[in-house]
Amino acid sequence: MPVEKCKGTRDMSPREMKSFRIIESAFSECCLSWGYDEVRTPTIEYLYLFTAAGTLTPGKLSKVYSFLDWDGWGGERVVLRPDGTIPIARYFIETLKGQGSARLFYVNNVFNFEETGRETREKWQCGAELIGAGSATNDIELVVLAIDILKKLGFKDIELRLSHAGLIRAILSKFEIGPEEQHRLTDRIMDGDIHALTEARPDLAKVVSPMLEVRGKSSSFLKNVAVMLGRGFSEFQGPLQDFITLTANLDALGVAYEIDVTSGRGFEYYTGLIFQLWSGNEMVAGGGRYDALIPLLGGSDSPALGFALYVDKLMSLIESQTDGEIPTTRIVIKPQPGADSLKAAFAAIDALHKAGFIAELCYPERSIEQYGTKWVLETNETGWRFSLRDLVTGANYDAATAEEIVSHLSAAK
């Protein structure tokens, strides 16, 4: 039987891990600078956490990895977490309920079963959650934070798409249909099928079409929709006014966006703003407001919102930016035979590490070219103790101490 990984999973190569750490580092630095604290939740959670009052749709629940946590007499059904936000909500209720509010971030994997095994079953997310904050300013904070992270990663072609769960729910409420039919219609809308509702109720076509078909780029678009609806559709006015406030704030900050009500895929527990960030044809981040989630899980009323970066998608984009780069701060140490040379090699490695350089011993079986570096440092038994060679220019630099090598490399950065 061949040795192979499970279907739908992936190994991360050293190159891919470099991209992963770049994303993780930029994400963590930005979150910390905005006052967020890092947490990590368990990979395994109780199933009821995700079935509570419909926190996940039946379609998503059919794709969880679920099994019985058997203790010999009884047991509780558990899952590999299929979502990053719900465990954070559970953590807040269980651990921070007396605190009132919290800014939290995490780097986690999530699991969703896919029948063919050709799609990824394990995905990585960098997520930020703001709990106990109910103002439009907090919505803007999350959007700007997500954009800041992508800019820090070097992305310039960022497209922000906005939707509003409250508006979608208000539209669906007009149909007076059950939850199952609402989920079916919602899936069609979020797949871009804007005729799903008008086919079900042609008499509502005049109301629905302006909100589903037009792609606005300013708050003025929403104001026009509100005027057009008038007082005959009062249930739309609340979410519309909330949406108008949000977009007006973004206008004031000069943040470009596109209003697209059908861009709210996966909104089962969202109650307000839904946003997506795209780079080219890839959606690389998404999030929104979920004020009802914590009460659904048994906690007190707590407004909340959050977003996630889709690390797997970002990694492929990051890798394309680092192709062909020669690391200039990686130094390969090549000691000559002898105890004094070996001692000097380890002294050099220690000094270089403390100075922030990457320094590693050379494998005898491996050629210098395989390291992908421009610097080779030889340590000798006699004469100059250290000899640094620049593989790109061919220049050599001899020194008596490791500190002189560090100074030379620092100046050459």
C-alpha positions as CSV (number, residue, x, y, z in Angstrom):
1,M,0.0,0.0,0.0
2,P,1.5,3.4,-1.0
3,V,2.2,6.0,1.7
4,E,0.2,9.1,0.9
5,K,-1.7,11.9,2.5
6,C,-5.5,11.9,3.0
7,K,-7.6,13.1,0.2
8,G,-8.4,16.8,0.3
9,T,-5.4,17.6,2.5
10,R,-2.1,19.2,1.7
11,D,1.5,19.3,2.9
12,M,3.1,22.7,3.2
13,S,6.6,22.8,1.8
14,P,9.3,25.1,3.3
15,R,8.6,27.6,0.5
16,E,4.8,27.5,1.3
17,M,5.5,27.8,5.0
18,K,7.5,31.0,4.3
19,S,4.5,32.5,2.6
20,F,2.3,31.3,5.5
21,R,4.5,33.0,8.1
22,I,4.6,36.2,6.1
23,I,0.8,36.3,6.2
24,E,0.6,35.3,9.8
25,S,3.2,37.9,10.8
26,A,1.5,40.8,8.9
27,F,-1.9,39.8,10.3
28,S,-0.6,39.5,13.9
29,E,1.3,42.8,13.8
30,C,-1.7,44.7,12.5
31,C,-4.1,43.2,15.0
32,L,-1.8,43.9,17.9
33,S,-1.4,47.5,16.7
34,W,-5.2,47.9,16.8
35,G,-5.4,46.5,20.3
36,Y,-6.5,42.9,19.7
37,D,-5.3,40.0,21.8
38,E,-4.5,36.6,20.4
39,V,-6.3,33.4,21.5
40,R,-6.4,29.8,20.2
41,T,-9.4,27.6,20.5
42,P,-9.5,23.7,20.4
43,T,-9.6,21.9,17.1
44,I,-12.4,19.7,18.6
45,E,-15.7,21.3,19.7
46,Y,-19.1,19.9,20.7
47,L,-21.5,19.5,17.8
48,Y,-24.4,21.2,19.6
49,L,-22.3,24.5,19.5
50,F,-22.9,24.5,15.7
51,T,-26.5,23.3,15.7
52,A,-27.7,25.7,18.4
53,A,-30.7,27.6,17.0
54,G,-29.5,27.3,13.5
55,T,-26.0,28.8,13.8
56,L,-25.0,26.9,10.7
57,T,-27.2,26.0,7.7
58,P,-28.2,22.3,7.1
59,G,-25.9,22.4,4.1
60,K,-22.9,23.3,6.1
61,L,-23.7,20.9,8.9
62,S,-23.8,18.0,6.4
63,K,-20.1,18.7,5.7
64,V,-18.7,18.6,9.2
65,Y,-16.4,15.9,10.5
66,S,-18.4,14.5,13.4
67,F,-17.8,11.6,15.7
68,L,-18.8,10.3,19.2
69,D,-16.5,11.2,22.0
70,W,-17.1,7.9,23.8
71,D,-16.1,7.5,27.5
72,G,-17.3,3.9,28.0
73,W,-20.7,4.7,29.4
74,G,-21.9,7.5,27.3
75,G,-20.6,10.3,25.1
76,E,-21.1,13.6,23.4
77,R,-20.9,14.1,19.6
78,V,-18.0,16.3,18.7
79,V,-16.7,17.9,15.5
80,L,-13.5,19.2,14.0
81,R,-14.3,22.9,14.0
82,P,-15.9,23.9,10.6
83,D,-15.9,27.6,11.5
84,G,-13.6,30.0,13.3
85,T,-16.0,32.5,14.7
86,I,-18.4,30.2,16.6
87,P,-15.6,28.8,18.9
88,I,-14.5,32.4,19.7
89,A,-18.1,33.2,20.7
90,R,-18.1,30.1,22.9
91,Y,-14.8,31.2,24.4
92,F,-16.1,34.7,25.2
93,I,-19.3,33.3,26.8
94,E,-17.3,30.8,28.9
95,T,-14.3,32.9,29.8
96,L,-14.9,36.6,29.3
97,K,-18.6,37.0,29.9
98,G,-18.0,39.5,32.8
99,Q,-15.7,41.6,30.7
100,G,-18.4,43.1,28.5
101,S,-16.2,43.5,25.4
102,A,-13.1,42.0,23.8
103,R,-10.9,42.4,20.7
104,L,-9.6,38.9,19.8
105,F,-7.7,37.4,17.0
106,Y,-6.6,33.9,16.0
107,V,-4.8,31.7,13.4
108,N,-6.7,28.4,13.1
109,N,-7.5,25.6,10.7
110,V,-11.1,24.7,9.9
111,F,-12.4,21.4,8.4
112,N,-15.2,20.8,5.9
113,F,-15.9,17.5,4.2
114,E,-15.9,17.4,0.4
115,E,-17.0,14.2,-1.3
116,T,-14.6,14.0,-4.2
117,G,-11.4,14.7,-2.2
118,R,-10.3,17.0,-5.0
119,E,-11.2,20.2,-3.0
120,T,-9.4,21.2,0.2
121,R,-11.0,19.8,3.3
122,E,-8.6,21.6,5.7
123,K,-8.3,25.3,5.4
124,W,-6.4,27.9,7.3
125,Q,-7.8,31.3,8.5
126,C,-6.5,34.4,10.2
127,G,-9.5,35.8,12.0
128,A,-10.3,38.9,14.1
129,E,-13.5,39.3,16.3
130,L,-14.7,42.4,18.0
131,I,-17.3,41.5,20.7
132,G,-19.4,44.0,22.7
133,A,-19.2,46.7,20.1
134,G,-22.4,47.8,18.3
135,S,-21.7,51.0,16.5
136,A,-21.2,51.7,12.8
137,T,-17.7,53.0,13.8
138,N,-16.8,49.4,14.8
139,D,-17.9,48.1,11.5
140,I,-15.6,50.6,9.8
141,E,-12.8,49.5,12.1
142,L,-13.0,45.9,11.0
143,V,-13.1,46.8,7.3
144,V,-10.1,49.2,7.6
145,L,-8.1,46.6,9.7
146,A,-8.7,44.0,7.0
147,I,-7.6,46.4,4.2
148,D,-4.5,47.4,6.3
149,I,-3.4,43.8,6.5
150,L,-3.7,43.2,2.8
151,K,-1.8,46.5,2.1
152,K,0.9,45.4,4.5
153,L,1.2,42.2,2.5
154,G,1.8,44.2,-0.7
155,F,-1.7,44.0,-2.3
156,K,-2.7,47.0,-4.3
157,D,-5.7,45.8,-6.3
158,I,-8.0,45.4,-3.4
159,E,-11.7,45.4,-4.2
160,L,-14.2,45.8,-1.3
161,R,-17.8,44.4,-1.8
162,L,-20.5,45.2,0.6
163,S,-23.8,43.6,1.4
164,H,-26.2,43.7,4.4
165,A,-27.8,40.6,6.1
166,G,-30.6,42.7,7.6
167,L,-31.6,43.8,4.1
168,I,-31.6,40.2,2.8
169,R,-33.7,39.0,5.7
170,A,-36.1,41.9,5.2
171,I,-36.5,40.8,1.6
172,L,-37.1,37.2,2.6
173,S,-39.6,38.2,5.2
174,K,-41.9,39.5,2.5
175,F,-42.4,36.0,1.2
176,E,-43.8,34.5,4.4
177,I,-42.0,31.2,3.9
178,G,-40.3,28.7,6.3
179,P,-36.6,28.5,7.2
180,E,-35.8,25.7,4.8
181,E,-37.3,27.6,1.8
182,Q,-35.5,30.7,3.0
183,H,-32.2,28.9,3.0
184,R,-32.9,27.5,-0.6
185,L,-33.7,31.0,-1.9
186,T,-30.8,32.6,-0.1
187,D,-28.3,30.1,-1.6
188,R,-29.6,31.0,-5.1
189,I,-29.3,34.7,-4.4
190,M,-25.8,34.3,-3.1
191,D,-24.8,32.3,-6.1
192,G,-25.7,35.4,-8.2
193,D,-29.2,34.2,-9.3
194,I,-31.0,37.5,-8.8
195,H,-34.2,36.1,-10.4
196,A,-34.7,33.6,-7.6
197,L,-37.0,35.9,-5.6
198,T,-38.8,37.5,-8.6
199,E,-39.6,34.0,-9.9
200,A,-41.2,33.1,-6.6
201,R,-43.1,36.3,-6.3
202,P,-43.4,38.3,-9.6
203,D,-45.4,40.9,-7.8
204,L,-42.3,41.9,-5.7
205,A,-40.1,42.3,-8.8
206,K,-40.3,46.1,-8.7
207,V,-39.1,46.1,-5.1
208,V,-36.4,43.4,-5.3
209,S,-34.8,44.3,-8.6
210,P,-33.3,47.7,-7.5
211,M,-31.6,46.1,-4.5
212,L,-30.3,43.0,-6.3
213,E,-29.4,44.1,-9.8
214,V,-27.8,47.5,-9.3
215,R,-24.2,47.8,-8.3
216,G,-23.7,51.0,-6.4
217,K,-20.4,52.6,-5.5
218,S,-21.6,55.3,-3.0
219,S,-24.1,55.9,-0.2
220,S,-26.2,57.9,-2.7
221,F,-27.3,54.8,-4.4
222,L,-28.8,53.4,-1.2
223,K,-30.4,56.8,-0.4
224,N,-32.1,56.6,-3.8
225,V,-33.4,53.1,-3.1
226,A,-34.8,54.2,0.3
227,V,-36.6,57.1,-1.3
228,M,-38.0,54.9,-4.1
229,L,-39.3,52.3,-1.6
230,G,-41.1,55.0,0.4
231,R,-43.1,54.2,3.5
232,G,-44.8,51.2,2.0
233,F,-41.9,48.9,3.0
234,S,-41.1,49.9,6.5
235,E,-39.3,46.7,7.3
236,F,-36.6,47.7,4.7
237,Q,-36.0,51.1,6.2
238,G,-34.1,50.0,9.3
239,P,-31.4,47.9,7.6
240,L,-31.3,50.4,4.7
241,Q,-30.5,53.3,7.0
242,D,-27.9,51.3,8.8
243,F,-26.3,50.4,5.4
244,I,-26.5,54.1,4.4
245,T,-24.6,55.2,7.6
246,L,-21.9,52.6,7.0
247,T,-21.3,53.5,3.4
248,A,-21.4,57.3,4.2
249,N,-18.6,56.7,6.7
250,L,-16.6,54.8,4.2
251,D,-17.2,57.7,1.7
252,A,-15.9,60.2,4.3
253,L,-12.7,58.1,4.7
254,G,-12.1,57.7,1.0
255,V,-12.5,53.9,1.0
256,A,-13.7,52.7,-2.3
257,Y,-16.3,49.9,-2.4
258,E,-19.1,48.3,-4.5
259,I,-22.5,47.6,-3.1
260,D,-23.5,44.1,-4.1
261,V,-26.3,42.5,-2.1
262,T,-25.6,39.2,-3.7
263,S,-22.1,39.1,-2.3
264,G,-23.3,38.0,1.1
265,R,-22.6,34.2,0.7
266,G,-22.4,32.2,3.9
267,F,-24.3,34.8,6.0
268,E,-26.3,32.3,8.2
269,Y,-25.5,34.0,11.5
270,Y,-24.8,37.6,10.2
271,T,-27.3,40.3,11.1
272,G,-25.8,43.5,9.6
273,L,-22.9,44.5,7.4
274,I,-21.3,41.7,5.3
275,F,-18.1,42.5,3.4
276,Q,-15.7,40.7,1.1
277,L,-12.2,41.7,-0.1
278,W,-11.1,40.5,-3.5
279,S,-7.7,40.5,-5.2
280,G,-8.3,39.9,-8.9
281,N,-10.6,36.9,-9.2
282,E,-9.9,35.6,-5.7
283,M,-11.9,36.4,-2.6
284,V,-9.2,36.7,0.0
285,A,-11.1,37.9,3.1
286,G,-14.7,38.2,4.3
287,G,-16.7,39.0,7.4
288,G,-19.6,40.9,8.9
289,R,-21.7,41.7,11.9
290,Y,-23.4,38.9,13.9
291,D,-25.2,40.5,16.8
292,A,-27.5,37.5,17.4
293,L,-24.8,34.8,17.6
294,I,-23.8,35.0,21.3
295,P,-27.4,35.1,22.5
296,L,-28.1,32.0,20.3
297,L,-25.3,30.2,22.1
298,G,-26.6,31.0,25.5
299,G,-24.8,34.2,26.3
300,S,-26.1,37.6,27.1
301,D,-27.0,40.2,24.4
302,S,-23.6,41.2,22.9
303,P,-23.2,42.9,19.6
304,A,-20.3,41.5,17.7
305,L,-18.5,41.4,14.3
306,G,-15.5,39.8,12.7
307,F,-13.7,38.7,9.6
308,A,-11.3,36.1,8.3
309,L,-8.4,36.1,5.9
310,Y,-8.3,33.0,3.7
311,V,-4.7,32.0,4.1
312,D,-4.6,29.2,1.5
313,K,-5.7,31.7,-1.2
314,L,-3.3,34.4,0.0
315,M,-0.4,32.0,0.1
316,S,-0.5,31.3,-3.7
317,L,-0.7,35.0,-4.3
318,I,2.2,35.8,-1.9
319,E,4.4,33.1,-3.5
320,S,4.1,34.8,-6.9
321,Q,5.5,37.9,-5.3
322,T,8.6,36.2,-3.9
323,D,9.7,34.2,-7.0
324,G,13.3,34.5,-7.8
325,E,14.4,36.4,-4.7
326,I,17.8,35.6,-3.3
327,P,17.9,35.9,0.4
328,T,20.7,38.3,1.3
329,T,20.6,37.8,5.1
330,R,21.0,34.0,5.0
331,I,24.6,32.9,5.7
332,V,25.9,29.4,5.2
333,I,28.7,28.5,7.7
334,K,31.4,26.2,6.4
335,P,33.9,25.2,9.2
336,Q,37.2,23.7,8.1
337,P,38.3,20.5,10.0
338,G,39.5,21.1,13.5
339,A,38.2,22.0,17.0
340,D,39.1,25.6,16.8
341,S,37.4,26.1,13.4
342,L,34.2,24.4,14.8
343,K,34.3,26.6,17.9
344,A,34.6,29.7,15.7
345,A,31.7,28.5,13.5
346,F,29.3,28.2,16.5
347,A,30.5,31.5,17.9
348,A,29.7,33.1,14.5
349,I,26.3,31.5,14.4
350,D,25.4,32.8,17.8
351,A,26.5,36.3,16.9
352,L,24.6,36.3,13.6
353,H,21.4,35.0,15.2
354,K,21.5,37.7,17.9
355,A,21.9,40.3,15.1
356,G,18.8,38.9,13.3
357,F,20.5,37.0,10.5
358,I,19.7,33.5,9.3
359,A,22.8,31.4,9.8
360,E,23.1,27.7,9.3
361,L,25.8,25.0,9.1
362,C,26.7,23.6,5.7
363,Y,25.9,20.0,5.0
364,P,29.0,18.3,3.5
365,E,26.8,16.4,1.1
366,R,25.1,19.6,-0.2
367,S,26.5,22.1,-2.7
368,I,26.6,25.8,-1.7
369,E,24.4,26.5,-4.8
370,Q,21.5,24.5,-3.3
371,Y,21.2,26.9,-0.4
372,G,20.0,29.8,-2.5
373,T,22.1,32.3,-0.6
374,K,24.8,34.8,-1.6
375,W,26.9,34.6,1.6
376,V,29.3,31.8,2.6
377,L,31.4,32.1,5.8
378,E,34.4,29.8,6.3
379,T,36.0,29.4,9.7
380,N,39.6,28.4,9.8
381,E,42.2,26.8,12.1
382,T,45.0,29.3,11.3
383,G,45.4,32.8,9.9
384,W,42.2,34.9,9.6
385,R,39.7,33.0,11.7
386,F,36.7,34.1,9.4
387,S,36.5,34.4,5.6
388,L,33.3,35.7,4.2
389,R,32.6,35.2,0.5
390,D,30.0,37.1,-1.6
391,L,28.8,34.6,-4.2
392,V,27.2,37.3,-6.4
393,T,30.2,39.6,-6.7
394,G,33.0,37.2,-5.8
395,A,34.4,39.5,-3.2
396,N,36.0,38.2,0.0
397,Y,36.2,39.7,3.4
398,D,38.6,38.3,6.1
399,A,38.1,39.0,9.8
400,A,39.5,38.0,13.2
401,T,36.2,38.1,15.1
402,A,32.6,37.2,14.6
403,E,31.6,40.8,15.6
404,E,33.5,42.1,12.6
405,I,31.6,39.8,10.3
406,V,28.3,40.9,11.8
407,S,29.3,44.6,11.2
408,H,30.2,43.9,7.6
409,L,27.0,42.1,6.9
410,S,24.9,44.8,8.6
411,A,26.6,47.5,6.4
412,A,25.9,45.4,3.3
413,K,22.2,45.0,3.9
